[in-house]
Amino acid sequence: MYYTALKMLMGDRSKYFGMVMGLTFASFIMTQQPAIFTGLMARTFSFITDLGQPDIWVMDPKVQFIDDIKPMQDTQLYRVRGVEGVEWAVPLYKGLLKARLENGNFQTCIVVGLDDATLIGGPAVMIEGRLEDLRRAEGVIVDAEGARSKLAKVSATPAGKPMPLRIGDVLELNDRRATVVGIAKVTRTFQSQPLIYTTYTRAIGFAPRERKLLSFVLVKARDGEDPYALTARIRKATGLAAYTREEFKLLTVQYFMKNTGIPINFGMAVLLGFIIGAAVAGQTFYNFTLDNLRQFGVLKAMGTGNATLLRMILLQAAVVGSIGWGLGVGAAALFGYVFRDGVLAFKFPWQLLVISGGAVTLICIFAALISILKVIKLEPAIVFKT
């Protein structure tokens, strides 16, 4: 019977391919759009992810997410260091400054100032140069993507391509000279601005003069110390906000989820893909069942029970569903692979496979149900009608 069900399914090639393509499109949209959304959300806290050494981030209580900088006084650093359970605490400057390029244009950059003594928070992957080279006079490290694109030098020939920044090239930050001493590989940020690393002292020299310039305090808990208990202790002792790395990531994601239209836009696209897939697959599968009513009638007249017929229909739905889902998620994965080095955000965790698979299963169940009802009500006498 199952062989007969598959022959019936694949015998009508037009409807068979129509159902498969409908489910392929639905699973592609329901996988690709959430993958882009996941990639965008991951970029919102990519700066936190790249700084893997600190256990705790300390900041002004009014900070809402990683790019919401509300500077503190430098004395707050020493208050944090005095809290019981802190292994070390270092300052971090993070701000937006305009870099003047050699062609006279300006480019807004994210400038990160690292602790002068330890350079904690620096990029983990250096393509050219060394992190220690930041201690050179006027030294800065530029991220590879920024050096290749927005901070690139004008070509020597009129029609030539821009030339990436190299070690030894010079920028101006707030009318102060900065010399490139390294190129680093970092994760793209949500703002997609070039990232420039330097020492904390040099960064606050680049920044406009303000009374408060300390952006964050990075804290490492002592061995055996519970980071969550330490954050509570820091809050109580200093009155500042303190979050573990995962808590700060969650705080950042929640801000973008609540205060931007990104979730709604991507959610509507996924819902549209689900509705279109359900409509196409359901209608096509129903028409396929109508075209094969005589065959189902013959099987009933031969003594085949409703339970067997229902299993045949479910098998047909499962076959087109699994093929369509496989093609859809495969196309989504290929899409992400092709654009892996571009500006497109794309992150494909295994959970998306489960979610899209569950959605396609629901579509197939819906398509099978409307066909099952027709077969259950079928009278075997239909075989003898002309």
FENBELFEN-V847014 format. One record per helix or strand. SS is the DSSP state (H for helix, E for strand). FROM is the first residue (numbers start at 1). TO is the last residue. If there is no record, write none. Layout:
ss={SS SS}
from={FROM FROM}
to={TO TO}
//
This chain:
ss={H H H E E H E E E H E H E E E E E H E E H E H H H H H H}
from={2 13 46 56 72 75 86 106 125 131 139 144 153 163 170 176 194 200 214 216 227 241 245 262 293 306 350 380}
to={11 44 50 59 72 81 100 114 128 135 143 148 153 163 173 185 199 206 214 221 238 244 259 291 301 338 376 384}
//
